[in-house]
Amino acid sequence: QVRLVESGGGLVQAGGSLRLSCAASGMIFSINAMGWYRQAPGKQRELVAEITSGGSTNYADSVKGRFTISRDNAKNKAYLQMNSLKPEDTAVYYCKLVSGLAYWGQGTQVTVSS
């Protein structure tokens, strides 16, 4: 019923920036929270950033000061502005939506070259 589509990933050099977008569609009554997670090769999926319906945010320590999560509630979209990218940020980034149940997008690849 709920579909999430991520976009904005790509290849960027260290120090560069990318902006990820997540568009949610379908039967959405209310959104408790949206978030961005990432999974690097050989590692478990980890929380990058999340934002509640009230606007509260939470970030992984590794991205604090560099990444910013935001939402457009009217459009059911979430964004992740990524600045000062590092090779360690290379991963598949997934959008998550929580509305009673949790929904995941298919992911978008972010590759940061050194």
LUMMAR-474019 format. One line per field, with one value per residue: z, x, y of N, C-alpha, C, O in turn; residue number from 1. Coordinates in nm, 3 decimals. Layout:
% LUMMAR-474019
nc3	c(Z	...)
nc1	c(X	...)
nc2	c(Y	...)
cac3	c(Z	...)
cac1	c(X	...)
cac2	c(Y	...)
cc3	c(Z	...)
cc1	c(X	...)
cc2	c(Y	...)
oc3	c(Z	...)
oc1	c(X	...)
oc2	c(Y	...)
resi	c(NUM	...)
//
This chain:
% LUMMAR-474019
nc3	c(0.000	0.071	-0.081	-0.120	-0.272	-0.341	-0.441	-0.596	-0.532	-0.612	-0.763	-0.604	-0.525	-0.241	0.010	-0.132	-0.206	-0.173	-0.230	-0.108	-0.188	-0.081	-0.175	-0.074	-0.125	-0.155	0.068	0.324	0.638	0.854	0.942	1.156	1.175	0.969	0.814	0.741	0.652	0.622	0.451	0.432	0.237	0.374	0.626	0.884	0.850	0.937	1.138	1.003	1.004	1.145	1.153	1.326	1.314	1.443	1.403	1.542	1.546	1.491	1.481	1.358	1.524	1.354	1.140	1.228	1.208	0.945	0.785	0.709	0.787	0.656	0.618	0.404	0.485	0.361	0.111	0.162	0.169	0.226	0.295	0.261	0.316	0.234	0.321	0.295	0.231	0.295	0.216	0.382	0.399	0.193	0.077	0.050	0.064	0.245	0.261	0.522	0.646	0.905	1.004	1.196	1.089	0.957	0.667	0.384	0.139	-0.179	-0.189	-0.257	-0.423	-0.285	-0.353	-0.252	-0.356	-0.289)
nc1	c(0.081	0.195	0.446	0.785	1.020	1.347	1.585	1.858	2.107	2.450	2.776	3.037	3.306	3.526	3.448	3.254	2.901	2.571	2.222	1.967	1.647	1.324	1.028	0.705	0.419	0.077	-0.152	-0.153	-0.213	-0.115	0.207	0.442	0.717	1.004	1.294	1.646	1.854	2.154	2.355	2.655	2.886	2.924	2.849	2.606	2.278	2.239	2.121	2.103	1.983	1.687	1.353	1.079	0.719	0.669	0.896	1.129	1.468	1.723	2.053	2.313	2.625	2.842	2.770	2.684	2.662	2.733	2.536	2.192	1.860	1.535	1.184	0.898	0.599	0.349	0.387	0.464	0.736	1.082	1.411	1.764	2.030	2.358	2.669	3.022	3.120	3.254	3.472	3.395	3.125	3.016	2.767	2.456	2.173	1.877	1.536	1.303	0.977	0.753	0.443	0.247	0.299	0.622	0.785	0.991	1.213	1.368	1.629	1.918	2.222	2.513	2.824	3.138	3.431	3.783)
nc2	c(-0.121	0.122	0.304	0.377	0.580	0.635	0.881	1.056	0.961	0.877	0.912	1.076	1.297	1.295	1.528	1.651	1.709	1.574	1.541	1.358	1.229	1.127	0.996	0.939	0.741	0.630	0.462	0.649	0.736	0.880	1.001	0.891	0.904	0.963	0.837	0.798	0.537	0.343	0.103	-0.044	-0.243	-0.563	-0.483	-0.414	-0.269	0.068	0.339	0.660	0.917	1.057	1.184	1.310	1.342	1.575	1.718	1.669	1.568	1.321	1.206	0.994	0.968	0.979	1.136	1.378	1.727	1.727	1.608	1.670	1.617	1.653	1.731	1.741	1.781	1.815	1.708	1.454	1.383	1.321	1.437	1.421	1.604	1.592	1.682	1.756	1.499	1.175	0.898	0.689	0.718	0.584	0.377	0.194	0.382	0.396	0.481	0.520	0.483	0.536	0.447	0.339	0.073	-0.014	0.097	0.048	0.183	0.100	0.170	0.374	0.414	0.549	0.665	0.753	0.881	0.876)
cac3	c(0.000	0.079	-0.164	-0.100	-0.382	-0.314	-0.556	-0.564	-0.509	-0.722	-0.735	-0.571	-0.464	-0.101	0.031	-0.208	-0.147	-0.242	-0.164	-0.132	-0.173	-0.060	-0.202	-0.024	-0.185	-0.114	0.178	0.441	0.726	0.927	0.947	1.285	1.155	0.851	0.843	0.644	0.699	0.520	0.467	0.356	0.214	0.488	0.751	0.908	0.824	1.051	1.133	0.968	1.055	1.150	1.188	1.365	1.258	1.511	1.362	1.618	1.465	1.556	1.385	1.399	1.560	1.243	1.040	1.291	1.157	0.801	0.721	0.760	0.742	0.656	0.566	0.348	0.529	0.264	-0.005	0.210	0.123	0.318	0.227	0.336	0.260	0.278	0.290	0.340	0.223	0.316	0.161	0.478	0.379	0.082	0.120	-0.005	0.156	0.242	0.326	0.607	0.690	1.013	1.016	1.253	1.035	0.898	0.525	0.334	-0.002	-0.238	-0.166	-0.361	-0.398	-0.269	-0.357	-0.230	-0.392	-0.215)
cac1	c(0.000	0.284	0.565	0.888	1.115	1.461	1.656	1.963	2.236	2.543	2.919	3.087	3.438	3.532	3.430	3.140	2.768	2.459	2.093	1.879	1.504	1.239	0.889	0.614	0.287	-0.010	-0.245	-0.082	-0.303	-0.030	0.346	0.503	0.855	1.074	1.436	1.742	1.946	2.249	2.420	2.778	2.918	2.975	2.805	2.462	2.211	2.247	2.048	2.177	1.908	1.544	1.277	0.943	0.616	0.680	1.016	1.247	1.565	1.825	2.157	2.426	2.739	2.934	2.724	2.643	2.731	2.753	2.411	2.071	1.737	1.421	1.060	0.792	0.483	0.241	0.419	0.509	0.872	1.193	1.535	1.888	2.137	2.484	2.782	3.153	3.114	3.375	3.463	3.325	2.981	2.974	2.669	2.323	2.092	1.738	1.436	1.210	0.858	0.681	0.304	0.197	0.396	0.741	0.801	1.125	1.236	1.461	1.764	1.992	2.365	2.599	2.964	3.227	3.567	3.886)
cac2	c(0.000	0.237	0.293	0.477	0.584	0.720	0.933	1.152	0.898	0.883	0.913	1.208	1.298	1.333	1.670	1.696	1.705	1.513	1.555	1.245	1.255	1.011	1.028	0.838	0.743	0.522	0.484	0.700	0.810	0.972	0.959	0.912	0.942	0.919	0.831	0.747	0.435	0.305	-0.026	-0.060	-0.383	-0.636	-0.424	-0.409	-0.143	0.156	0.465	0.780	1.031	1.040	1.303	1.277	1.429	1.702	1.786	1.631	1.496	1.242	1.172	0.914	1.053	0.989	1.231	1.503	1.843	1.714	1.570	1.732	1.555	1.743	1.674	1.823	1.705	1.825	1.625	1.324	1.364	1.341	1.469	1.411	1.683	1.535	1.768	1.710	1.353	1.099	0.762	0.604	0.735	0.499	0.277	0.207	0.459	0.355	0.564	0.447	0.555	0.469	0.488	0.216	-0.021	0.045	0.073	0.076	0.198	0.004	0.217	0.444	0.399	0.666	0.626	0.867	0.846	0.946)
cc3	c(0.000	-0.001	-0.136	-0.214	-0.349	-0.446	-0.508	-0.538	-0.631	-0.674	-0.712	-0.507	-0.318	-0.087	-0.043	-0.135	-0.236	-0.162	-0.205	-0.108	-0.157	-0.078	-0.158	-0.091	-0.137	0.000	0.304	0.523	0.804	0.932	1.084	1.271	1.019	0.881	0.726	0.713	0.587	0.554	0.373	0.337	0.337	0.623	0.762	0.876	0.951	1.029	1.098	1.029	1.054	1.191	1.217	1.298	1.320	1.479	1.442	1.532	1.551	1.450	1.445	1.427	1.441	1.138	1.098	1.241	1.008	0.725	0.787	0.701	0.750	0.595	0.502	0.377	0.427	0.145	0.033	0.154	0.235	0.237	0.320	0.262	0.319	0.229	0.345	0.340	0.232	0.251	0.253	0.467	0.266	0.133	0.033	0.102	0.135	0.316	0.405	0.649	0.796	1.024	1.070	1.216	0.978	0.752	0.481	0.184	-0.050	-0.222	-0.286	-0.325	-0.388	-0.262	-0.349	-0.258	-0.314	-0.306)
cc1	c(0.085	0.410	0.659	0.988	1.224	1.523	1.766	2.099	2.324	2.686	2.965	3.224	3.429	3.527	3.311	3.009	2.670	2.333	2.005	1.735	1.430	1.095	0.801	0.478	0.207	-0.101	-0.169	-0.179	-0.228	0.110	0.403	0.646	0.902	1.222	1.517	1.835	2.044	2.311	2.539	2.807	2.978	2.933	2.653	2.406	2.210	2.166	2.143	2.111	1.761	1.478	1.134	0.846	0.619	0.806	1.140	1.339	1.665	1.924	2.257	2.544	2.831	2.894	2.681	2.729	2.755	2.624	2.294	1.949	1.625	1.300	0.975	0.664	0.369	0.262	0.461	0.647	0.972	1.319	1.651	1.994	2.268	2.598	2.911	3.161	3.252	3.361	3.388	3.173	2.928	2.885	2.545	2.238	1.944	1.650	1.340	1.096	0.788	0.543	0.226	0.292	0.515	0.752	0.938	1.125	1.338	1.607	1.823	2.140	2.434	2.743	3.050	3.369	3.667	3.975)
cc2	c(0.127	0.209	0.408	0.467	0.684	0.766	1.027	1.092	0.909	0.876	1.055	1.196	1.338	1.484	1.727	1.679	1.633	1.539	1.438	1.285	1.123	1.055	0.911	0.853	0.624	0.563	0.520	0.785	0.917	0.914	0.992	0.962	0.896	0.921	0.780	0.650	0.405	0.171	-0.034	-0.208	-0.449	-0.584	-0.427	-0.271	-0.059	0.283	0.578	0.902	0.998	1.169	1.261	1.373	1.567	1.780	1.755	1.547	1.422	1.197	1.075	1.005	1.077	1.093	1.365	1.619	1.841	1.686	1.642	1.663	1.658	1.673	1.782	1.746	1.704	1.732	1.483	1.290	1.388	1.362	1.447	1.490	1.634	1.624	1.707	1.558	1.290	0.962	0.666	0.616	0.648	0.386	0.290	0.275	0.426	0.454	0.475	0.537	0.472	0.530	0.369	0.103	0.056	0.003	0.118	0.096	0.096	0.045	0.288	0.442	0.534	0.616	0.751	0.821	0.931	1.027)
oc3	c(-0.064	0.011	-0.129	-0.247	-0.332	-0.547	-0.393	-0.522	-0.739	-0.560	-0.792	-0.443	-0.276	-0.161	-0.017	-0.018	-0.358	-0.040	-0.322	-0.019	-0.213	-0.006	-0.201	-0.110	-0.084	0.025	0.380	0.481	0.816	0.926	1.122	1.345	0.960	0.964	0.628	0.820	0.470	0.670	0.251	0.413	0.397	0.725	0.663	0.877	1.060	0.916	1.155	1.097	0.971	1.257	1.140	1.235	1.259	1.521	1.413	1.454	1.667	1.341	1.565	1.361	1.429	1.056	1.023	1.234	0.950	0.613	0.906	0.579	0.842	0.530	0.543	0.301	0.410	0.085	-0.055	0.100	0.327	0.126	0.443	0.157	0.441	0.108	0.430	0.438	0.184	0.233	0.205	0.521	0.246	0.222	-0.046	0.216	0.023	0.422	0.358	0.684	0.778	1.051	0.998	1.303	0.956	0.718	0.533	0.111	0.028	-0.240	-0.400	-0.210	-0.473	-0.176	-0.430	-0.190	-0.279	-0.260)
oc1	c(0.049	0.471	0.617	1.034	1.198	1.515	1.765	2.197	2.279	2.714	2.937	3.254	3.336	3.592	3.271	3.006	2.685	2.338	1.972	1.705	1.470	1.045	0.822	0.429	0.263	-0.125	-0.126	-0.220	-0.273	0.129	0.410	0.691	0.847	1.269	1.465	1.889	2.018	2.319	2.524	2.757	3.072	2.977	2.582	2.478	2.183	2.146	2.252	2.176	1.714	1.539	1.074	0.885	0.577	0.822	1.247	1.293	1.688	1.885	2.283	2.561	2.892	2.977	2.646	2.852	2.792	2.605	2.298	1.936	1.621	1.313	0.978	0.627	0.302	0.166	0.490	0.670	0.947	1.333	1.638	2.043	2.286	2.619	2.908	3.204	3.351	3.249	3.323	3.101	2.807	2.924	2.530	2.233	1.894	1.688	1.302	1.117	0.766	0.527	0.150	0.358	0.507	0.731	0.994	1.048	1.388	1.697	1.784	2.177	2.415	2.778	3.037	3.420	3.638	4.067)
oc2	c(0.226	0.103	0.523	0.358	0.803	0.697	1.071	1.165	0.947	0.840	1.145	1.096	1.407	1.557	1.841	1.641	1.629	1.558	1.422	1.365	1.021	1.141	0.797	0.964	0.528	0.681	0.434	0.893	1.031	0.792	1.109	1.049	0.803	0.999	0.727	0.678	0.436	0.131	-0.030	-0.291	-0.397	-0.635	-0.441	-0.171	-0.110	0.327	0.590	0.981	0.920	1.254	1.186	1.471	1.665	1.894	1.809	1.463	1.455	1.155	1.074	1.108	1.183	1.133	1.456	1.609	1.943	1.735	1.672	1.653	1.740	1.569	1.898	1.656	1.603	1.684	1.402	1.182	1.467	1.312	1.453	1.447	1.636	1.638	1.618	1.497	1.344	0.914	0.573	0.532	0.639	0.310	0.383	0.230	0.430	0.506	0.367	0.653	0.353	0.649	0.305	0.046	0.177	-0.113	0.215	0.034	0.016	-0.037	0.265	0.466	0.621	0.536	0.843	0.732	1.045	1.094)
resi	c(1	2	3	4	5	6	7	8	9	10	11	12	13	14	15	16	17	18	19	20	21	22	23	24	25	26	27	28	29	30	31	32	33	34	35	36	37	38	39	40	41	42	43	44	45	46	47	48	49	50	51	52	53	54	55	56	57	58	59	60	61	62	63	64	65	66	67	68	69	70	71	72	73	74	75	76	77	78	79	80	81	82	83	84	85	86	87	88	89	90	91	92	93	94	95	96	97	98	99	100	101	102	103	104	105	106	107	108	109	110	111	112	113	114)
//
